[in-house]
Amino acid sequence: MPRPVRTASLDALVRDAAADVVARVSSAVAKQFTDLVRDGVSRELASGVRVRGGSAARRARRGEITKWVADNRARRVPNFVIETTGLDTKKKIVAKYGPGAAFEKGKPAPKPKA
């Protein structure tokens, strides 16, 4: 007497179908992903991305500051302003000369506020 044909469970059918799809699609997805990454890296390198640690990563020197306006939000006080006023902080300079006082290199300091 022949054995009865065993019916496969729904879970097994879905797994088999999914395995076939994954096997066919995964290589195409991997190739597409590789192409996209290669194109992105090529674009970044062409646009001048700098690599850390090399001489290209060093920042170019900024130009010399010849004019500075006293402002409470300023980050630094240029050396020529410190030499001209004798004051070393922006708070002291703004307190003495007022906000908006303009200092130029090689010129005398503006008049202090009254």
N, CA and C of each residue as an Amber inpcrd file, in Angstrom:
protein
   342
   0.8350000  -1.1610000   0.0000000   0.0000000   0.0000000   0.0000000
   0.8880000   1.2350000   0.0000000   0.6700000   2.1820000  -0.9420000
   1.5000000   3.3680000  -1.0230000   1.2440000   4.3120000   0.1490000
   2.2930000   5.0190000   0.4640000   2.1650000   6.0020000   1.5420000
   1.2780000   7.1600000   1.0970000   0.5250000   7.6930000   2.0190000
  -0.2750000   8.8660000   1.6450000   0.6460000  10.0770000   1.4850000
   0.3210000  10.9270000   0.5380000   1.1120000  12.1260000   0.2880000
   0.9190000  13.0780000   1.4640000   2.0400000  13.4810000   1.9790000
   2.0030000  14.3610000   3.1350000   1.8230000  15.7980000   2.6500000
   0.9130000  16.5100000   3.2020000   0.7020000  17.8970000   2.7940000
   1.6540000  18.7930000   3.5830000   2.2640000  19.6950000   2.8730000
   3.2060000  20.6120000   3.5120000   2.4230000  21.6990000   4.2380000
   2.9740000  22.1200000   5.3410000   2.3140000  23.1800000   6.1020000
   2.4540000  24.5060000   5.3670000   1.5780000  25.4130000   5.6680000
   1.5970000  26.7340000   5.0430000   2.9100000  27.4550000   5.3660000
   3.3860000  27.2860000   6.5710000   4.6380000  27.9260000   6.9790000
   5.8080000  27.4370000   6.1200000   5.8580000  26.1570000   5.8460000
   6.9390000  25.6030000   5.0370000   6.8600000  26.0960000   3.6030000
   5.6570000  26.2150000   3.0690000   5.4890000  26.7350000   1.7030000
   5.9710000  28.1850000   1.5950000   5.6050000  28.9930000   2.5770000
   6.0200000  30.4090000   2.5690000   7.5340000  30.5060000   2.6960000
   8.1320000  29.7140000   3.5630000   9.5840000  29.7490000   3.7330000
  10.3100000  29.3510000   2.4470000   9.8250000  28.3290000   1.7860000
  10.4470000  27.8940000   0.5280000  10.3470000  28.9770000  -0.5410000
   9.1780000  29.5990000  -0.6520000   8.9900000  30.6560000  -1.6410000
   9.8860000  31.8570000  -1.3310000   9.9520000  32.2100000  -0.0600000
  10.7850000  33.3440000   0.3360000  12.2570000  33.0460000   0.0940000
  12.6760000  31.8350000   0.3610000  14.0750000  31.4690000   0.1470000
  14.4450000  31.5830000  -1.3280000  13.5270000  31.1760000  -2.2130000
  13.7860000  31.3030000  -3.6510000  13.9030000  32.7690000  -4.0650000
  13.0040000  33.6040000  -3.5630000  13.0260000  35.0300000  -3.9010000
  14.3090000  35.6690000  -3.3860000  14.6790000  35.3740000  -2.1560000
  15.8910000  35.9610000  -1.5730000  17.1170000  35.5220000  -2.3600000
  17.1580000  34.2740000  -2.7560000  18.3140000  33.7840000  -3.5170000
  18.4430000  34.4990000  -4.8510000  17.3170000  34.8100000  -5.5000000
  17.3680000  35.4800000  -6.8060000  17.6440000  36.9670000  -6.6770000
  17.1070000  37.5880000  -5.6400000  17.1700000  39.0440000  -5.5240000
  18.4230000  39.5240000  -4.8010000  18.9570000  38.7670000  -3.8640000
  20.0400000  39.2660000  -3.0160000  21.2760000  39.6650000  -3.8100000
  21.6310000  38.9230000  -4.8320000  22.8140000  39.3000000  -5.6030000
  22.5680000  40.5860000  -6.3830000  21.3560000  40.7770000  -6.8920000
  21.0430000  42.0150000  -7.6120000  21.0420000  43.2140000  -6.6620000
  20.5040000  43.0330000  -5.4680000  20.4940000  44.1150000  -4.4740000
  21.9220000  44.4510000  -4.0490000  22.7390000  43.4450000  -3.8310000
  24.1300000  43.6730000  -3.4310000  24.8890000  44.4170000  -4.5170000
  24.6660000  44.0660000  -5.7740000  25.3410000  44.7490000  -6.8770000
  24.8940000  46.2010000  -6.9720000  23.5870000  46.4320000  -6.8380000
  23.0620000  47.8040000  -6.8950000  23.6250000  48.6340000  -5.7480000
  23.6710000  48.0790000  -4.5570000  24.2100000  48.7790000  -3.3950000
  25.6820000  49.1210000  -3.6040000  26.4360000  48.1830000  -4.1170000
  27.8550000  48.4100000  -4.3830000  28.0460000  49.5300000  -5.3960000
  27.2340000  49.5450000  -6.4370000  27.3270000  50.6000000  -7.4490000
  27.0110000  51.9660000  -6.8490000  25.9690000  52.0380000  -6.0220000
  25.6030000  53.3110000  -5.4000000  26.7050000  53.8270000  -4.4810000
  27.2890000  52.9360000  -3.6880000  28.3660000  53.3450000  -2.7780000
  29.5770000  53.8170000  -3.5800000  29.9410000  53.0880000  -4.6240000
  31.0900000  53.4650000  -5.4420000  30.8690000  54.8290000  -6.0870000
  29.6580000  55.0720000  -6.6150000  29.3600000  56.3670000  -7.2260000
  29.4060000  57.4970000  -6.1980000  28.8790000  57.2340000  -4.9990000
  28.8940000  58.2540000  -3.9490000  30.3080000  58.5930000  -3.5070000
  31.1330000  57.5820000  -3.3440000  32.5260000  57.8180000  -2.9400000
  33.2620000  58.5740000  -4.0440000  33.0190000  58.2190000  -5.2850000
  33.6760000  58.9170000  -6.3980000  33.2820000  60.3940000  -6.4280000
  32.0010000  60.6790000  -6.1960000  31.5380000  62.0770000  -6.1770000
  32.2000000  62.8460000  -5.0420000  32.2630000  62.2330000  -3.8620000
  32.8740000  62.9060000  -2.7180000  34.3550000  63.1890000  -2.9600000
  35.0520000  62.2380000  -3.5080000  36.4730000  62.4440000  -3.7770000
  36.6840000  63.4950000  -4.8540000  35.8050000  63.5270000  -5.8440000
  35.9230000  64.5160000  -6.9130000  35.6370000  65.9230000  -6.3960000
  34.7940000  66.0350000  -5.3610000  34.4580000  67.3620000  -4.8360000
  35.4890000  67.8690000  -3.8440000  36.5170000  67.0940000  -3.5910000
  37.6170000  67.5860000  -2.7540000  37.4720000  67.2680000  -1.2880000
  36.9330000  66.1440000  -0.9360000  36.8550000  65.7550000   0.4620000
  38.2680000  65.5580000   0.9830000  38.5250000  66.1230000   2.1540000
  39.8630000  66.0120000   2.7230000  39.9360000  64.8290000   3.6550000
  41.0720000  64.1620000   3.6290000  41.3150000  63.0270000   4.5040000
  42.0900000  63.5320000   5.7100000  41.6760000  63.1360000   6.9140000
  42.3490000  63.6000000   8.1310000  43.7710000  63.0680000   8.2040000
  44.6360000  63.8800000   8.7700000  45.9880000  63.4170000   9.0280000
  46.9890000  63.8240000   7.9710000  46.5660000  64.1060000   6.7780000
  47.4920000  64.4740000   5.7120000  47.7220000  65.9690000   5.6850000
  48.6020000  66.3900000   4.8330000  48.8700000  67.8180000   4.7310000
  47.6760000  68.5620000   4.1620000  46.8400000  67.8780000   3.4090000
  45.6590000  68.5260000   2.8420000  44.6390000  68.8470000   3.9310000
  44.7260000  68.1790000   5.0810000  43.7610000  68.3980000   6.1470000
  44.0690000  69.6640000   6.9420000  45.2190000  70.2350000   6.7730000
  45.5510000  71.4530000   7.5110000  44.7510000  72.6180000   6.9800000
  44.2820000  73.4160000   7.9040000  43.4530000  74.5580000   7.5470000
  44.3340000  75.7090000   7.0690000  43.8950000  76.3700000   6.0400000
  44.6430000  77.5110000   5.5240000  44.5650000  78.6610000   6.5380000
  45.6170000  79.4230000   6.6400000  45.6530000  80.5600000   7.5560000
  44.6600000  81.6190000   7.1080000  43.9960000  82.1870000   8.0730000
  43.0700000  83.2700000   7.7660000  43.8570000  84.5440000   7.5010000
  43.2430000  85.4440000   6.7830000  43.8950000  86.7140000   6.5100000
  44.0600000  87.5350000   7.7790000  44.9250000  88.4870000   7.7430000
  45.1840000  89.3250000   8.8990000  44.0150000  90.2680000   9.1190000
  43.6140000  90.4220000  10.3800000  42.5050000  91.3060000  10.7170000
  43.0370000  92.7270000  10.8230000  42.4250000  93.6420000  10.0920000
  42.8570000  95.0400000  10.1360000  41.7830000  95.9480000  10.7200000
  40.5450000  95.4440000  10.8540000  39.4660000  96.2390000  11.4320000
  38.6520000  95.3310000  12.3360000  38.2710000  95.8530000  13.5280000
  37.4740000  95.0900000  14.4700000  36.4830000  96.0150000  15.1260000
  35.2400000  95.5610000  15.2420000  34.1910000  96.3540000  15.8810000
  33.8600000  95.6980000  17.2110000  33.8650000  96.5090000  18.2820000
  33.5830000  95.9960000  19.6190000  32.1580000  95.4560000  19.6660000
  32.0250000  94.2370000  20.1310000  30.7290000  93.5850000  20.1640000
  30.7470000  92.5500000  21.2850000  29.6780000  92.4830000  22.0730000
  29.6200000  91.5010000  23.1620000  29.6240000  90.0700000  22.6490000
  29.2120000  89.8570000  21.4130000  29.1600000  88.5130000  20.8550000
  30.4690000  88.0970000  20.1970000  31.4470000  88.9810000  20.1580000
  32.7190000  88.6670000  19.5000000  33.3880000  87.4950000  20.2090000
  34.0880000  86.6830000  19.4430000  34.7740000  85.5250000  20.0350000
  36.1440000  85.8990000  20.5680000  36.8670000  86.7050000  19.8430000
  38.2330000  87.0500000  20.2350000  38.4810000  88.5270000  20.0010000
  39.4640000  89.0210000  20.7420000  39.9070000  90.3920000  20.5400000
  41.2410000  90.3200000  19.8220000  41.3710000  90.9880000  18.6800000
  42.6490000  90.9460000  17.9660000  43.7700000  91.5780000  18.7900000
  44.9850000  91.1330000  18.5410000  46.1480000  91.6310000  19.2900000
  46.3410000  93.1320000  19.1270000  46.0830000  93.6790000  17.9330000
  46.3140000  95.1180000  17.7620000  45.3460000  95.9350000  18.6150000
  44.1520000  95.4210000  18.8940000  43.2030000  96.1270000  19.7640000
  43.6820000  96.0700000  21.2020000  44.1990000  94.9270000  21.6130000
  44.7300000  94.7950000  22.9730000  45.9070000  95.7450000  23.1690000
  46.7880000  95.8420000  22.1620000  47.9410000  96.7340000  22.2560000
  47.5070000  98.1920000  22.2650000  46.4890000  98.5310000  21.4800000
  46.0230000  99.9190000  21.3900000  45.3390000 100.3620000  22.6690000
  44.4870000  99.5200000  23.2320000  43.6740000  99.9120000  24.3890000
  44.3200000  99.5700000  25.7240000  45.1470000  98.5460000  25.7450000
  45.7010000  98.0820000  27.0130000  44.7100000  97.2030000  27.7610000
  43.5460000  96.9470000  27.1670000  42.5340000  96.0910000  27.7760000
  42.5780000  94.7260000  27.0970000  42.3770000  93.6670000  27.8960000
  42.5630000  92.3400000  27.3260000  41.2890000  91.5280000  27.1140000
  40.1420000  92.0400000  27.5120000  38.9140000  91.2830000  27.2940000
  37.9030000  92.1260000  26.5360000  37.0380000  91.4560000  25.8030000
  36.0360000  92.1860000  25.0270000  35.0530000  92.8920000  25.9420000
  34.7740000  92.3180000  27.1200000  33.8390000  92.9630000  28.0460000
  34.3760000  94.3050000  28.5260000  35.6660000  94.3440000  28.8360000
  36.2790000  95.5970000  29.2850000  36.2950000  96.6230000  28.1600000
  36.5710000  96.1640000  26.9570000  36.6320000  97.0750000  25.8070000
  35.2530000  97.6430000  25.5220000  34.2190000  96.7910000  25.5270000
  32.8510000  97.2630000  25.2680000  32.4040000  98.1870000  26.3850000
  32.7880000  97.8920000  27.6370000  32.4010000  98.7560000  28.7480000
  33.0270000 100.1510000  28.6240000  34.2730000 100.1990000  28.1480000
  34.9600000 101.5000000  28.0580000  34.5850000 102.2670000  26.7920000
  34.5320000 101.5810000  25.6330000  34.3220000 102.2610000  24.3580000
  32.8950000 102.1420000  23.8250000  32.1120000 101.2560000  24.3850000
  30.7330000 101.0620000  23.9440000  30.6510000 100.0790000  22.7870000
  29.4680000  99.4600000  22.6360000  29.3040000  98.5140000  21.5220000
  29.3060000  99.2690000  20.1960000  29.9350000  98.7060000  19.2270000
  29.9820000  99.3320000  17.9070000  31.2010000 100.2020000  17.6770000
  32.0680000 100.3430000  18.6790000  33.2800000 101.1320000  18.4890000
  34.2070000 100.3850000  17.5320000  34.6490000 101.0810000  16.5000000
  35.4720000 100.4400000  15.4660000  36.9450000 100.7470000  15.7040000
  37.7500000  99.7090000  15.6860000  39.1890000  99.8170000  15.8310000
  39.8300000  99.4160000  14.5180000  40.7920000 100.2250000  14.0580000
  41.5250000  99.8880000  12.8340000  43.0010000  99.8400000  13.1440000
  43.6630000  98.8740000  12.5200000  45.0810000  98.6790000  12.7430000
  45.8550000  99.8940000  12.2210000  46.7710000 100.3970000  13.0470000
  47.5990000 101.5280000  12.6470000  46.9520000 102.8810000  12.9100000
  45.7340000 102.9110000  13.4120000  45.0300000 104.1670000  13.7130000
  44.8000000 104.2570000  15.2120000  44.6310000 105.4810000  15.7390000
  44.3900000 105.6020000  17.1790000  43.0230000 105.0070000  17.5530000
  42.9030000 104.6620000  18.8220000  41.6560000 104.0860000  19.3250000
  40.5480000 105.1440000  19.2880000  39.2980000 104.7350000  19.1140000
  38.1900000 105.7070000  19.1420000  38.0640000 106.2970000  20.5360000
  37.3320000 107.4000000  20.6340000  37.1500000 108.0520000  21.9440000
  36.2770000 107.1710000  22.8290000  36.6760000 107.0680000  24.1170000
  35.8490000 106.2790000  25.0530000  34.4800000 106.9160000  25.2090000
  33.4810000 106.0920000  25.5350000  32.1390000 106.6400000  25.7180000
  32.0940000 107.4350000  27.0120000  31.2040000 108.3770000  27.0680000
  31.1440000 109.2550000  28.2330000  30.4120000 108.6450000  29.3850000
